[in-house]
């Protein structure tokens, strides 16, 4: 009975492995995945500057007779932080991608830097300078 149970477990694991991308990872891919997760958890959450806490974003349309929209600034700030964090993950994945040449990585990094530069207008919302977006023009 024990033999049949262990045999059944092995067959079940094999079947599960065929359907699970996690179990089909190499040891190195798994280590990289865990390292990325740990780094993401270690990154402190960005804080909104005190002057904006409790504030509201109000969008007034230029066309008369249409309704304005509003959103709490902390909700808007959270969305900005999510964009920043996803750009950082994209940057890490590009830089660690073995299929891209160094020239391709540099080209893609330039695009990402340009995106960061476009987002610097939102830096007024960040409490700490280290959390802000940085384009190619600012060296800290």
C-alpha positions as a Markdown table, in Angstrom:
| # | Residue | x | y | z |
|---|---|---|---|---|
| 1 | Unk | 0.0 | 0.0 | 0.0 |
| 2 | Unk | 2.8 | 2.4 | 0.8 |
| 3 | Unk | 4.5 | 1.6 | -2.5 |
| 4 | Unk | 1.4 | 2.3 | -4.5 |
| 5 | Unk | 0.9 | 5.6 | -2.6 |
| 6 | Unk | 4.4 | 6.8 | -3.3 |
| 7 | Unk | 4.1 | 5.6 | -6.9 |
| 8 | Unk | 0.8 | 7.5 | -7.2 |
| 9 | Unk | 2.4 | 10.6 | -5.6 |
| 10 | Unk | 5.3 | 10.5 | -8.1 |
| 11 | Unk | 2.9 | 10.2 | -11.0 |
| 12 | Unk | 0.8 | 13.0 | -9.6 |
| 13 | Unk | 3.9 | 15.2 | -9.2 |
| 14 | Unk | 4.9 | 14.4 | -12.8 |
| 15 | Unk | 1.5 | 15.3 | -14.1 |
| 16 | Unk | 1.5 | 18.5 | -12.0 |
| 17 | Unk | 4.9 | 19.4 | -13.3 |
| 18 | Unk | 3.7 | 19.2 | -16.9 |
| 19 | Unk | 1.0 | 21.8 | -16.1 |
| 20 | Unk | 3.0 | 24.0 | -13.8 |
| 21 | Unk | 5.5 | 26.5 | -15.1 |
| 22 | Unk | 7.1 | 26.8 | -11.6 |
| 23 | Unk | 8.1 | 23.2 | -11.5 |
| 24 | Unk | 9.6 | 23.3 | -14.9 |
| 25 | Unk | 12.0 | 26.1 | -13.9 |
| 26 | Unk | 15.7 | 25.3 | -13.7 |
| 27 | Unk | 17.4 | 25.7 | -10.4 |
| 28 | Unk | 19.0 | 29.0 | -11.6 |
| 29 | Unk | 15.7 | 30.4 | -12.8 |
| 30 | Unk | 14.1 | 29.5 | -9.5 |
| 31 | Unk | 16.9 | 31.2 | -7.6 |
| 32 | Unk | 16.5 | 34.4 | -9.7 |
| 33 | Unk | 12.8 | 34.4 | -9.1 |
| 34 | Unk | 13.3 | 34.1 | -5.4 |
| 35 | Unk | 15.9 | 36.8 | -5.4 |
| 36 | Unk | 13.6 | 39.1 | -7.3 |
| 37 | Unk | 10.9 | 38.5 | -4.8 |
| 38 | Unk | 13.1 | 39.2 | -1.9 |
| 39 | Unk | 14.4 | 42.4 | -3.4 |
| 40 | Unk | 10.9 | 43.5 | -4.1 |
| 41 | Unk | 9.9 | 42.9 | -0.5 |
| 42 | Unk | 13.0 | 44.6 | 0.8 |
| 43 | Unk | 12.3 | 47.8 | -1.1 |
| 44 | Unk | 10.6 | 50.3 | 1.2 |
| 45 | Unk | 7.3 | 51.7 | 0.0 |
| 46 | Unk | 7.5 | 55.3 | -1.2 |
| 47 | Unk | 5.8 | 57.9 | 1.0 |
| 48 | Unk | 3.8 | 60.8 | -0.3 |
| 49 | Unk | 5.0 | 64.3 | 0.7 |
| 50 | Unk | 3.2 | 65.5 | 3.8 |
| 51 | Unk | 1.7 | 68.6 | 2.0 |
| 52 | Unk | -0.4 | 66.3 | -0.3 |
| 53 | Unk | -1.8 | 64.0 | 2.4 |
| 54 | Unk | -5.6 | 64.1 | 2.4 |
| 55 | Unk | -5.5 | 66.1 | -0.9 |
| 56 | Unk | -7.6 | 65.6 | -4.0 |
| 57 | Unk | -6.9 | 65.5 | -7.7 |
| 58 | Unk | -9.6 | 67.4 | -9.6 |
| 59 | Unk | -9.9 | 67.1 | -13.4 |
| 60 | Unk | -11.9 | 69.9 | -14.9 |
| 61 | Unk | -12.9 | 69.4 | -18.5 |
| 62 | Unk | -12.5 | 72.2 | -21.0 |
| 63 | Unk | -15.8 | 71.4 | -22.6 |
| 64 | Unk | -18.7 | 73.1 | -20.8 |
| 65 | Unk | -21.6 | 71.0 | -19.5 |
| 66 | Unk | -19.4 | 68.0 | -18.8 |
| 67 | Unk | -18.7 | 66.7 | -15.3 |
| 68 | Unk | -15.4 | 67.1 | -13.5 |
| 69 | Unk | -13.8 | 64.1 | -12.0 |
| 70 | Unk | -11.9 | 63.8 | -8.7 |
| 71 | Unk | -9.7 | 61.2 | -7.0 |
| 72 | Unk | -7.9 | 61.2 | -3.6 |
| 73 | Unk | -4.3 | 62.1 | -4.1 |
| 74 | Unk | -3.1 | 59.0 | -2.1 |
| 75 | Unk | -4.9 | 56.8 | -4.8 |
| 76 | Unk | -3.2 | 58.8 | -7.6 |
| 77 | Unk | 0.1 | 58.6 | -5.8 |
| 78 | Unk | -0.2 | 54.8 | -5.4 |
| 79 | Unk | -0.7 | 54.5 | -9.1 |
| 80 | Unk | 2.4 | 56.5 | -9.8 |
| 81 | Unk | 4.4 | 54.3 | -7.4 |
| 82 | Unk | 3.1 | 51.2 | -9.2 |
| 83 | Unk | 4.2 | 52.6 | -12.6 |
| 84 | Unk | 7.7 | 53.3 | -11.1 |
| 85 | Unk | 8.0 | 49.9 | -9.5 |
| 86 | Unk | 6.9 | 48.1 | -12.7 |
| 87 | Unk | 9.5 | 50.1 | -14.7 |
| 88 | Unk | 12.2 | 49.0 | -12.2 |
| 89 | Unk | 11.2 | 45.3 | -12.7 |
| 90 | Unk | 11.2 | 45.7 | -16.4 |
| 91 | Unk | 14.6 | 47.3 | -16.2 |
| 92 | Unk | 15.9 | 44.4 | -14.1 |
| 93 | Unk | 14.4 | 41.8 | -16.5 |
| 94 | Unk | 16.0 | 43.5 | -19.5 |
| 95 | Unk | 19.4 | 43.7 | -17.9 |
| 96 | Unk | 19.3 | 40.1 | -16.9 |
| 97 | Unk | 17.9 | 38.7 | -20.1 |
| 98 | Unk | 20.5 | 36.4 | -21.7 |
| 99 | Unk | 19.0 | 36.6 | -25.1 |
| 100 | Unk | 19.6 | 40.3 | -25.6 |
| 101 | Unk | 22.9 | 41.6 | -26.7 |
| 102 | Unk | 24.7 | 44.4 | -24.8 |
| 103 | Unk | 23.8 | 46.8 | -27.6 |
| 104 | Unk | 20.1 | 45.9 | -27.3 |
| 105 | Unk | 20.2 | 46.2 | -23.5 |
| 106 | Unk | 21.7 | 49.7 | -23.9 |
| 107 | Unk | 19.1 | 50.7 | -26.4 |
| 108 | Unk | 16.2 | 49.5 | -24.2 |
| 109 | Unk | 17.8 | 51.1 | -21.2 |
| 110 | Unk | 17.8 | 54.5 | -23.1 |
| 111 | Unk | 14.0 | 54.1 | -23.6 |
| 112 | Unk | 13.4 | 53.4 | -20.0 |
| 113 | Unk | 15.6 | 56.4 | -18.9 |
| 114 | Unk | 13.5 | 58.5 | -21.3 |
| 115 | Unk | 10.3 | 57.2 | -19.7 |
| 116 | Unk | 11.7 | 58.0 | -16.2 |
| 117 | Unk | 12.5 | 61.5 | -17.5 |
| 118 | Unk | 8.9 | 62.0 | -18.7 |
| 119 | Unk | 7.6 | 61.0 | -15.3 |
| 120 | Unk | 9.8 | 63.5 | -13.3 |
| 121 | Unk | 6.8 | 65.9 | -13.2 |
| 122 | Unk | 5.3 | 63.6 | -10.5 |
| 123 | Unk | 8.3 | 64.0 | -8.2 |
| 124 | Unk | 6.5 | 66.7 | -6.2 |
| 125 | Unk | 4.4 | 63.9 | -4.7 |
| 126 | Unk | 7.3 | 62.0 | -3.2 |
| 127 | Unk | 8.4 | 62.7 | 0.4 |
| 128 | Unk | 11.9 | 61.5 | -0.2 |
| 129 | Unk | 14.2 | 62.4 | -3.0 |
| 130 | Unk | 15.6 | 58.8 | -3.3 |
| 131 | Unk | 12.1 | 57.6 | -4.3 |
| 132 | Unk | 11.7 | 60.0 | -7.2 |
| 133 | Unk | 12.0 | 59.4 | -10.9 |
| 134 | Unk | 15.3 | 60.2 | -12.5 |
| 135 | Unk | 15.8 | 60.9 | -16.1 |
| 136 | Unk | 19.2 | 61.2 | -17.9 |
| 137 | Unk | 19.6 | 64.8 | -16.8 |
| 138 | Unk | 19.9 | 64.2 | -13.0 |
| 139 | Unk | 22.9 | 62.5 | -11.5 |
| 140 | Unk | 22.6 | 61.8 | -7.7 |
